[in-house]
Amino acid sequence: MKGGTVQIAWHGSQPVLSLDFHSPSGLLATAGADHDIKLWSVRQKENAAAAPTVKFEAELSYHSKAVNALRFAPSGQLLASGGDGGEILIWRQVDNADNQTSWKVFRALVMHQRDVLDLAWSPDSASLMSGSVDNHCIIWKVSTGQAWQVLNEHLHYVQGVAWDPAGQFVVSLSADRTCRIYSSQMIPTSKGTDKGFYVCQQVLAKTDLAPLKQNDKTDLNGSIAGPSKHHLFHDETLPSFFRRLAWSPDASFLVVPSGIHKPFLEAAPCNMSYLISRDDLSRPAIQLPGPSKPVVAVRFCPLVFTLHSTVPEEQQYNTSFSLPYRLVFAVATLDSLLIYDTQHSSPIVVVAGLHYAAITDIAWSADAQYVAVSSQDGYCSLFSFTDAELGLQMPCSEMPPHIASYLPEVLLAKAKTTAAEIIGKAEHVPASSPPKDSSVAVCPRPLKHRRITPSAVLINSPPSDGKIDHNAPREAASDLPASLGEPHCVIPAVTTVDLPSSPSAAALHHSMLNPC
């Protein structure tokens, strides 16, 4: 693995808030506070030891405010972007007369009242889910541009959304310290027909926390106090507007960021990301400790790899969680990047001190050659992997049938067909506007709820004059916690390495704990 921060003016001096790779072409799209989306081609220099470089290709200008999220559809023919003020645009790929490809807006999704923070596509590219500062999630039908369902049970900003590759669940993560998992169900309508809606099946908010055994707390009668409740997630003071969660490409589990955990009542809280098994959505199956800063984003590598032949027992997960193949995923904290796989309990790569401000997003290329991260400091970092460095890719023919159908390469043909139908219908559908009929399903809030007053979120954005003080002191990432206690996985201590403070430094300093 090699790479580092690419020191170019990605979006002028403005923060880079989101990025994603276009699977068919390999282009990297970035979104910034300058209201624009930019497309870049990523190239690897002939010198194998050099970091990858980028070349500017095109600029998509239509948003009137900052663009907070962008995601290419699984089909590769559509692009969704969401920004401040509730703007959501759907772009489609078109071929020009000179055989060059460009993108143009063909649909505006209008309903959110405030900033859109995250987006997620359905596996067939026919629907889109959005999360907003207005506390709502909306599921959109892209073919018509109309809202299909409004999920309004959150009491604070919705900062992350994810769509199950199998199509059964959608998930949202909010600053109200809850993660809501919605299941697809057929519900009778007033017209006597059944219609598919997403109904809240599980709410992850708190967990039981027992007192320390050596110092059991007692009540006034002298009896030992029972377990108390502890929040699973950070509150609204988390210094980031993003909590980007992700499903695994085989739909077997979900990884949720912004977690906090206390192994016992008197312990200091640790930053976490949670792995939630599809078989049991009621509680985290595995807890992955983060460094000293909170986890803000998770993204899966789109490829599936074969298992390593030998893995030391102390490096394996101490749970029943096991797969007949390996999945790789990246976890970003405010100031570091950790890469895990499903065969090792410890990260296989740790990179710290990448940026001078908070990391905002992660993206993998379709061939798993590159992983990119964006930051509030206005820069992006790129890392490249050599052939088989992450492992050997498992052929789809060797995958279990019920799993193989969820993988990106299998869904691609179906998604392309659906995208072509959507584009065809779009030629006959007028520009979208807020729905005026009663066909939009709204999930009501419970009768009893507590309104959480939003507080100011401090983000280390570049100063108004656009100058970044590269010599300003910053905190170094601390070692990972050594143990969390049973039944959670145990992560050995990892020494992270800061990049040099010089802004021109491009060399990568990383720790390969378990080279592939």
FENGINOR-V407738 format. One record per backbone hydrogen bond with DSSP energy under -1.0 kcal/mol. NH is the residue of the N-H (numbers start at 1). CO is the residue of the C=O. E is the energy in kcal/mol with one decimal. If there is no record, write none. Layout:
((NH/CO/E) (NH/CO/E))
This chain:
((2/384/-1.8) (4/382/-2.1) (6/380/-2.4) (8/6/-1.7) (10/8/-1.7) (14/11/-2.1) (16/375/-2.2) (17/31/-2.1) (18/31/-1.4) (20/29/-2.1) (22/27/-3.1) (26/22/-2.9) (28/40/-3.3) (29/20/-3.2) (30/38/-2.5) (31/18/-2.7) (32/36/-1.6) (33/15/-2.1) (35/32/-1.1) (37/60/-2.1) (38/30/-2.4) (39/58/-2.9) (40/28/-2.5) (41/55/-2.6) (43/53/-3.0) (50/47/-1.8) (53/43/-2.9) (55/41/-2.0) (57/39/-2.9) (58/39/-1.3) (60/37/-3.7) (67/32/-2.1) (68/82/-1.6) (69/82/-2.0) (71/80/-2.4) (73/78/-2.7) (76/73/-1.7) (79/91/-2.2) (80/71/-2.6) (81/89/-2.3) (82/69/-2.8) (83/87/-2.5) (84/66/-2.4) (86/83/-1.1) (89/81/-2.7) (90/107/-2.9) (91/79/-3.6) (92/104/-2.7) (93/77/-1.8) (94/102/-3.0) (96/100/-3.2) (99/96/-1.7) (102/94/-2.8) (104/92/-2.0) (106/90/-2.2) (107/90/-1.2) (109/88/-2.5) (116/83/-2.2) (117/131/-2.5) (118/131/-1.3) (120/129/-2.1) (122/127/-2.3) (125/122/-1.8) (128/140/-1.7) (129/120/-3.1) (130/138/-2.1) (131/118/-2.2) (132/136/-1.5) (133/115/-2.9) (135/132/-1.2) (137/151/-2.5) (138/130/-1.8) (139/149/-2.9) (140/128/-3.4) (141/146/-2.5) (142/126/-2.0) (145/141/-2.3) (148/139/-3.4) (149/139/-1.6) (150/441/-3.9) (151/137/-3.4) (158/132/-2.4) (159/173/-1.9) (160/173/-1.3) (162/171/-2.2) (164/169/-2.7) (167/164/-2.1) (170/182/-1.8) (171/162/-2.8) (172/180/-2.2) (173/160/-2.7) (174/178/-2.0) (175/157/-2.5) (177/174/-1.1) (179/204/-2.2) (180/172/-2.3) (181/202/-2.8) (182/170/-3.2) (183/199/-3.1) (184/168/-2.4) (185/197/-3.3) (187/195/-2.6) (189/193/-2.9) (192/189/-1.7) (195/187/-2.3) (197/185/-3.1) (199/183/-2.9) (201/181/-2.9) (202/181/-1.8) (204/179/-3.0) (207/230/-2.3) (209/228/-3.5) (215/212/-1.3) (219/223/-2.5) (222/219/-1.6) (225/217/-3.0) (228/209/-2.9) (230/207/-2.5) (232/205/-2.8) (234/258/-2.4) (238/235/-1.6) (240/238/-2.4) (243/159/-2.1) (244/296/-2.3) (246/255/-2.0) (248/253/-2.6) (251/248/-2.1) (254/276/-2.5) (255/246/-2.8) (256/274/-2.6) (258/295/-1.2) (259/272/-2.1) (260/232/-2.3) (261/270/-2.1) (265/210/-1.4) (267/264/-1.5) (270/261/-2.8) (272/259/-2.9) (273/288/-1.5) (274/256/-2.6) (275/286/-2.8) (276/254/-3.2) (278/252/-2.6) (285/275/-2.9) (286/275/-1.6) (288/273/-3.0) (290/271/-2.6) (296/332/-2.8) (297/332/-1.6) (298/244/-1.5) (299/330/-2.2) (301/328/-3.0) (305/326/-2.8) (306/392/-3.0) (315/312/-1.6) (316/313/-1.4) (326/305/-3.6) (329/340/-2.1) (330/299/-3.1) (331/338/-3.5) (332/297/-2.8) (333/336/-2.3) (334/294/-1.2) (337/351/-3.0) (338/331/-3.0) (339/349/-2.4) (340/329/-2.8) (342/327/-1.5) (345/315/-3.8) (348/339/-2.5) (349/339/-1.4) (350/511/-1.0) (351/337/-2.8) (352/497/-1.1) (353/335/-1.2) (359/334/-1.3) (360/374/-2.5) (363/372/-2.2) (365/370/-2.4) (368/365/-1.6) (371/383/-2.0) (372/363/-2.9) (373/381/-2.1) (374/361/-1.7) (375/379/-1.1) (376/358/-2.9) (378/375/-1.3) (381/373/-2.3) (382/4/-2.5) (383/371/-2.1) (384/2/-3.1) (385/369/-2.3) (389/386/-2.1) (394/304/-3.0) (398/395/-1.5) (399/396/-1.4) (403/400/-1.5) (404/400/-2.9) (405/401/-1.2) (406/403/-1.9) (407/404/-1.1) (411/407/-2.1) (412/408/-1.3) (415/411/-2.8) (416/412/-2.5) (417/413/-1.8) (418/414/-2.3) (419/415/-2.7) (420/416/-2.2) (421/417/-1.8) (422/418/-2.4) (423/419/-2.6) (424/420/-2.0) (425/421/-2.3) (426/422/-2.0) (428/425/-1.8) (441/148/-1.6) (443/150/-2.6) (461/459/-2.5) (466/463/-2.3) (470/468/-1.2) (472/469/-1.3) (488/485/-1.4) (505/502/-1.5) (511/350/-1.5))
